[in-house]
Amino acid sequence: QIFLMYIFRKRNFRDHQDEAIINILCHRDSAVLLPTGAGKSIIYQLAGMLMPGITAIVDPIIALIEDQVHVLKSHGISRAAPIKSGRSDEIKDILARAEMGEFYFMFFSPERLQSPKFRNTLLTLKGISLINLAVIDEAHCVSEWGHDFRPAYLNLSNNIKEHMKDSRGLAPPVIALTGTASRAVLKDVMTELELNKLRDPVIKPKSFDRNELKYWIKTCTFDKDREPTARAVFNELPKKFGVSFSDLYSTNGNRTFSGLVFGPHVNGQHGVRANQDMVQNL
């Protein structure tokens, strides 16, 4: 808790953060299923800084890598290597600096582990230091449901064990972080990362209720009722927020009301573009 205060300026751990950190420090693998905003990132950030070596974080998209690096810098931790560019000179520079032990954290996509050059860098790193922790961020991507989209996740577990092991042949502890995995997906993740062989490997809250979130559900029985129901929802929204129709649906700089509309498809009758057209025509 002292390190939490002096490094991240936080007085107390949130639920299950300390449990996950202790697992890592005891070299135990685990899957952490906590909702968005529960502080999953600080688990590996603090644990990684308490151990010698460099922490390897696998992220699925560049935006997440950039966000994590930005958060670390906001806490005064600048020794983070975001391997995100396709430019060979930039990657070469980062890898050379990593080999000199300049970084505490290294962020990369699962596809990097398929690259011989990157594997050679990991080999060099092991010669001068060690990889103290392997973090699988957004671990639901490991599920077989995403293999067609990102086949590199298929070999992730084997690549970690083979290319991140230390001089004694021991792989670093693995921590899988997710906030959106269903039971089926979580089971899949456990199998793919071979965490299902462990005792009590899952860290999760007793309840996923979010008191700060409010739900308003409208149902429709028939497909033909979907669009009229959606239109009714959009017409009722101003009243829900206590503002006028024009205020809710007009742009106003940083004070513009905004939200997300999810559709099952990009095109088609009920796709994203269809929903976009419907909102614009209100």
N, C-alpha and C positions, 0 to 999 in steps of 0.2 A: 504494500500500500504506500510505502514511502516513495518508491520509484514511480508509482502512478501519480503521486502528487508533484514530485519534482520534475518529471519529464513531461507529463501531459496536463498538469495543473488540474487534476480531478481528485476530489477528496475521497470518494468511495467507489468501489466497483459496482457495476450494475449486476443484475441477477445472472449467475452462471459464468461471468467473465473470469473470476478467480479460479473456479473449478477447471475451466478449460486451460488456463495458464499453468496450473499445477500439473495437469496431464502432460503438457508439453515439456515442462521442466523435468518431469519424471520419465521422459522419453516414451510416452504412451501415445499411440495413434488415437484419433477421435474424430467424430463428425459433430459439428455444432450447428444445430437448427434453431436459430433465433430470428425473430422478426426484424424487418428493416428498421434501423434506428436504435437497435438494442446494443450496438457497440461491438460487432463481431471483429472489425478490423483491429481494434486496439488490443485484442487478444494476441494476435501474432506479432503486432508491433512491439508491445512491451516484452513478451516472451523472447522475441528475437534479440532484443537489446540486452537481455539478461544473460545470454549465452554467447560464448565465443563463436566467431565465424560469421557467415552471411546467410540471410534468410531468402529463400527462393519462393516467389509468389507467382502462381499461374493464374492469369486473368484471361477471360474470353475476348474482351474488346479493348481497343485503345482508350476509349473514354474512361473506363474503369482504372486503367493504369495511370492515366493523367490525374484522375481524381485522387487516387491513393498517394501519389507523389506530392500533390499539392497539399494534402492534409498533413503529411509528414513535415513538409517545409513550414507549414503554419505553426508547428510545434518546435521549430528550430532544428529539425533533423533533415539535413540536406544531402546526406550520403545515401541516396537512393538512385538506382540505375533503371530508368525506363527503357527497355529494349523494344521499341515500337516502330522504328523507321525502317523503310526498305532500302535506304541509302547505305551502301556497303561501307563508305568512309566513316559515317556516323556510328554504325554498329561496331566497326573495327576499333574506333576510339573508345567506346564504352566498354567493350570487352577487354581492351588493353588495360584500362583503368581498374576494371574489376579484378583482373589478374594481379594487379599490384596491391590489392587489398583495400581499395579506396572506398568501397561501399559496404553498408550494413544490409541493404535490401536490394534485391534484383527482381524486377517485374518483367514477365514475358508471356507470350501466348503458348499454348500446348504445341503448336506447330514448330516452335523454336527447338524443341527437344528432338525433332526429326532431322535437324541440320547437323552435319558432321562438324562444321566449324564451331557451332555452339557447344556441342558435346566436348570438343577439344578444350574449349575454355573451361568447362566444368572440371575436366580432368586436371588442368593447370591449377584451378582454384583449390582442388583437393590437395595439391602438392604443397601449397603455401598456407592454407587455412582449412576450413571445412564448411560444408553446408549444414547449418544447425537445425534447419526446419524446412519442410516442404509444405507450402500452403496452397490448397486448391480453392480459390475464390469462386463464388457462384458455382458450387460443386454440383448442382443439379444438371449442369452441362455434361457431366460424366455419364449420366443415365443413357441407356441404350436408345432411348427415344430421340436423342440428339446425335447419334452416331452418323446418320446420313448427312447431317449438316456439318459436323466437325469430327471426321474420322480420327484425327490426332488424339482425341480423348480415349480411343480404344487402347492405345499403347502407353497411356500416361503413367499408370501404376508401375509397369515394367521399366519404363524409362527412368522413373525416380529411383527405383531400387538399383538399377544398373549404373546410372551415370551420376548419382548423387551420393553414393556410399563413400565412407571414409576409408582411411588406410587399413582399418581392421576388417573392412568388408561390410560394415554396418550402415544401413540406410538411415537417413534422418527420420525423426518422427513426422508423421503426416497428419495434418489437420484439414478437414474438409468443411468449408463454411458455406452455408446457404440459408436463405430466409423464405424460400418459396417451394421447397420440395414436398410433394405429397407423400403419403406412405409408400406407394408403389415406386416412386422415383427415388426416395431415400433408401429403400431396400436395394434398388438397382445400384445406387452409388456405393453402398456398403459392399456389395458383391464385387463390383468392378475394382474398387480400391483394396479389396480383401480385408475390410474392417469387420466383416461379419464373423471372423474367426476370434475376435477379441471379446472380453467380458465387459459388458456395460460401456460400449464405445460411443453411444449417442448422448449428447448433452442437449437438452431441450427444456423449455418451460412446461410447467404443469398445465397451463392454459394459454391459448393463442388469442384470447379476447383482447382487443385494443380499445380501451376506454375512450381514447381521444378520437376514435373513428365512429361516424354515424352512418348507418345504412338506410337507404330508402329504395325499396324494391317494387317494381311494377312487373306484373306477369301478363302474358297473353297466351291464349290457348291455341290459336291458329296462326299460320304464317302470314295470312292476309292482314292480321291485326298488328303485325310488328311495326310497320311504319306509322300508322295512326297512334299507336301507343308511345312510340319514340317521340313523335311530334308533341303529344300531350305532356310528356316528361319535360321537354325543352320549354314548353310554354309555362309550366309550373315552377321551373327553377327560380325565376326572379322572386316569386313569393317566398320560396324557401330561404333565400338569402336576404330577404327584406329590402330589395332594391327594385327599381323600375326595369321594365323590359329593355328599354334603350340603354340604360346604364350597364346592364349585365352583358349585352351583346354588342357593345361598342368598344372600340379600342381607346385606351387612355394611358398610353405609356406604360410605366412600371406598375400602375394600379389597374391594369386591365384584368378583368376576371378571365381565368383560363382553366382548362381541364383537359382530360384525355377521353377520347372515344375509342373503344376497342371494338374491332369487328373480326369475324372469323376468317375473312379473306381480304386480299387487297382489292380485287375486282369482284364483280358480280352484284346481285341484287342487295345483299346484306354485307357487302364488303366495306373497306375503309373509305373508298372514293364515293360510294353511295351514301354513306353517313355524312361525309364532308359536304356533298351536294345538298343533302337534306338540311344541315345546319345553316348553310349559306342562303337557302331559300326561305328560312323562317322569317 
